[in-house]
Amino acid sequence: MATAAAHRANPLLGRLPHFLTWRSLGFRTVCSGRMGFSSQPEPEPESHTRPGTKLLETFTEQFEIGSRLITLETGKIARFANGSVVLGMDDTRVLSTVCSAKGDAVKDFLPLTVDYQEKQFAQGVIPNTFMRREGAPKERELLCARIIDRPIRPLFPAGFFHEVQVTANVLSSDGKQDPDVMAANATSAALMLSDIPWAGPIGMIRIGRIEGKFIVNPTMDELSLSDLNLVYACTRDKTLMIDVQAREISERDLEAGLRLAHPEAVKYIEPQIRLAAKAGKHKKEYKLSLMPERTLEKVAQLAEAPIEEVFTDPKYGKFERGEALENITQDVRKALEEECDEESLRLLPKAVDTVRKKVVRRRIIAEGSRLDGRRLDEVRPVYCESGILPMLHGSSLFSRGDTQVLCTVTLGAPGDAQRLESVVGPPSKRFMLHYSFPPFCINEVGKHGGLNRREVGHGTLAEKALLAVLPPEDEFPYTVRINSEVMASDGSTSMASVCGGSMALMDAGIPLRKHVAGVSVGLVSEVDQITGTIKEYCILTDILGLEDHLGDMDFKIVGTQDGVTAIQLDIKPAGIPLDIVCESLEAARKGRIQILDHMEREISAPRTQDDRNSPRLATMKYSNDALRRLLGPMGALKRKIEDETGTRMSVSDGTLTIVAKNQSAMDKVLEKVDFILGREIEIGGIYKGTVASIKEYGAFVEFNGGQQGLLHISEMSHEPVSRISDVVSVGQQLSLMCIGQDIRGNIKLSLKAASPRPQSQANNLVEPVLSMKQSPSVWAAAGDVSTSEEKNSPLSEELPVSKYEVNDIKSSSSSSSPVLVRSVEECDEKERSTGFVQSSKTTSEPIGGLKPERKTVRTTRKTSKSFLKKGEKDEKEHNISSQTHSSNDLSSKEDYVTARSLKLGTKVTAKVYQVRTGGLVLDLGGGLRGMYRFEADGKKDFDVNDELQVECVSFSSKGIPVMSLVDDE
C-alpha cells in the first residue's frame, strides 16, 4: 500500500523499471533521514490494490431508548486497549477505553482510576488558556469521572487488586446531550469486551420531569425546564448508583421516577451482551488476593471476644474505640509472633478489620444495637449556631454528634461568577459551595491542597441541594460562595455542610425560601451465600463514620420540609434491591424533619441586623456612556479607584456593582463614583466640589461629575464677606449644599448651610436649619414625578426590608424635594398657575439636565434602617414649607430686605430709583438695587420715587435681582 500511495503521489515512479528501484538494490525505505540495507528481500507489492479496501473490522450495535437512536461501535479506534467502545447519540460521540496492568497485584485494594476528558476540540473551540492547551482536570470532569466510577467499582471480583484505568474522551458534542451518561454506558461495554474480570454489564439512564411528565434521555434544553435531574445505574435486577438534583420533589414522585428509570436503564444491557458475543475477548485468569480461611479463623479466635466487648460499651467514643482496637491488634500480633506465623502477621490489619466488621454487623441485625447505643432511626444530638463570625457576610456552626462543620458565606458582584468551559451546560455559575476536609478533622497529619475528588463530590452534592431554594437571578443577581470547613468528622460531613450552609445563607440575609437539611441513611444486610439474596437487613438513620465503613450503603438524602432537593447513593455490594432503596426514603424524611426543627429554632428568616464593620454590596444603574467614563482607558481609572479604596467594582450591561469590606470603604468609593459620574441633584443634598472660577458676586464650583453651580457671596459664610478670595480660592475643594435653582436653571450652592453655625448665632435661631443628604435609592424620572397620593401610599411600610434593600447613605432630618428644570413656556405656565409661594407639600422632582442614572443601591448590612415614618415626614415637610413661606413673604415683617434674605418669590415694596429706556432701577431698601424690565404691553409711565409692589423672579448674570410687578388684588 505504501508503494501504491507513492505512485499516486508521483506518477513518474511508476515508469521506472523494477531493477532500478531501491528495493531491487537491497535498500530499506528511507526513514527518519537514515538509509540501510534490508536484512531479507521484501515481497513484491501487489499492483492490483483496490481503493477503498476495508482493513479494520468493526462491530456495531444500534438500539433506541427514549426516542434516541444509540450506537455502540468497536474495532475501529483504540484497538490496542483491553477494551474500547465508541458510543454515539445524535452527533455526540464518546470513546471509552479500559486497560489493566500486567503482572501480579502488590496492593491490598482495587487501584481503579477513572479519567474523563472534555477537550475543546469536541465543540470546535481552541482553549482560551495562555498555552492554548487543556490544563488540569476541571470540576465537571472530576464529577463525571465519579459518575462512571461509582457503579462499576462494586462489580469487580473480591480480591482483584490489579491496577485498572478507565479513560473516557468526548470526541464530538452537539451540545444537546450530556456526555456523562453516555461515557458510563460506553465504559460498561468496554469492560464487557475486555479480558478483565467484571460482573457486568450495567445500564445508566437520565430521567427528567416537565410539568409532571417524566422524560427519558432529556436534552440540555429540556433539563433547563425540568424540576428533576435523575441519573440511575443498575444491573438487571439491582440498583448500583443514584444521583439526583431536584426542586423539592416529593418522596412519592421520586419513587415513581426510580421505578421508571430501572427498566429504561436495563435496555442498555442487552446490546452490550450482543456486542461482547461478536467482538469480546476471553476473560484472563488473574490471581486474586483472598484472605486464607486459616488466618481468618486464628485471628477471630484471638480478637473476636475483646472486640465485641469494646463495641458493646456505648461509652466508647470514636478515638477511644480506635485506641482499644489498636491495643487488641498489638496483643494478637504478639501471639502470632510467638507462633512465627509470617503469613498471618502480614495480613493481620485486614484480618482484624474483617473480624470487627463481622461483630458490628451481627449485633446490628440480631439485636438492633448500634455502636453508640442509639435506636436504628435515631438522629444524633444537634447543636447549631448562626452568626458565629460577625465580621463576615454570613456564618454558622453546625454539629451533629462528633461531626462539626463551620460554614461561611461571601457575596460578590455578578462579574465574580465562576466561568465554565464544559461542552454542555451554562457558561458560568453564580452559586458555589467549596467543601474542605483538612487532616486535623480526623486527628491525622497529611498534606492538604489542590482539587480532591472526594471534596469536589461532597461540595457539589451540597451545592445542588441548596440551589433549589436560592432566589432567582433576576431578584438576587449577586454571586454567592459558601466555604464548608470540616472541623471534626465522624460521618455525614457533607450533610452537615448542607445544614450549616443553609443557616449561613440566612445569616447573610439572602432571602432563602426555606431551610434545607440532609441526613445519611445506611444499610446492614445478611446475604444468603447460596442464592445471593438478602435474608435480613436493617436501615440506619444518621450513620457514623464506622457504620459507613462497615455497612453496605451510604444513602445521602437532602431536602426541605416539602420535598427532596438532592440525592447521592453509593453502595459496596454488587447491587441493592430497589425496594430497599425506596423504603429508605421515608426513614430519611423523618430524620430530616427533626434536624430542620433545630435549625428553625436557631434562625428562621434572613437576618436584617446592621454592623458598620460588615462587608457591603451596592448595585447602581448608569448609562453605558457614564460607565465608559468610569472605566477610563483600558480600565485604568476603575483599577485606580479599586486600589485607593480597597473595593471591587464590576460593570455589566448598564449595572455597576461595588463590593466593599465595610461601610467606610463603601462611602469612599461612592464618593469617587459620584464625583466622576455625578448623581441626581436634590435640594438639601451635600456634595463635594472644586472651585472652578471666582467672580465679583460669587464663585462657580464644579461638582457631581462635571456640573457647575453658583456659590453666591451671600452663601459663603455666616459672617459678612467683604472679599471672596478671603473665603475660597480656585482649586479649593468644598462640601456644599444645594439650596435651589433660579428661573434659568442655574444650580445654587451654599457653603454656610453645609457648615455648622457659630454657637453664638445658633442660640439665637428660632427654627433649625434643615439639610438632607442624598440616599441612592429608586429615583423617579422628570416625567414620572410621584403625586401626593403616591407619596402618602404605605408602600414602604408594606415591603420587607432585608439587608440587601437598605439605603446606603443615611438621610438627615430634612425631606426637601428636588426641583425640575422646565422650558420657558412651562415656567410661565407654572408661574401663572401656582406662583412662587410653596404649598405645604413639596414636589418630589429631580433637577433637570442631570440624568437619573442611578436606580437602586443594595448593601449588605446586619440591621435594616427603617424609612421615616409617615407622621415624621409630614411634620418635616410642614417645617420646610413654613420656613420657605416665611422667607418668601418678608414684606409683611420688614420694610426692606438685604442681599442675604432676598430669595426667589420674595415680595417687597420698592421705590423707583431711575427710569431708563428698557426698564427701571428699583431701590429695594437697605442700599439694595434691583431691576425691572418693561413688558411689551405693560405700563411704562413711571416716576422716580414711585412705590411699587414687586416680586423677585430671577437674578442677572452679575447677581442683580430681577423683579416683576405684583398685581393688586
Beta strands, then each sheet from edge to edge (+ up, - down):
strand 1: 59-65
strand 2: 68-74
strand 3: 83-89
strand 4: 92-100
strand 5: 112-117
strand 6: 164-172
strand 7: 203-210
strand 8: 213-216
strand 9: 228-234
strand 10: 239-249
strand 11: 382-386
strand 12: 394-400
strand 13: 403-412
strand 14: 418-419
strand 15: 428-429
strand 16: 431-436
strand 17: 479-488
strand 18: 517-527
strand 19: 534-541
strand 20: 553-559
strand 21: 564-571
strand 22: 616-621
strand 23: 648-652
strand 24: 655-660
strand 25: 686-695
strand 26: 698-703
strand 27: 707-712
strand 28: 733-741
strand 29: 747-750
strand 30: 907-915
strand 31: 919-925
strand 32: 928-933
strand 33: 947-955
strand 34: 961-965
sheet 1: 1+ 2- 3+ 4- 6+ 5+
sheet 2: 8+ 7- 9+ 10- 21+ 20- 18+ 19-
sheet 3: 11+ 12- 13+ 17- 16-
sheet 4: 14+ 15-
sheet 5: 22+ 24- 23+
sheet 6: 25+ 26- 27+ 29+ 28- 25+
sheet 7: 32+ 31- 30+ 33- 34+
end
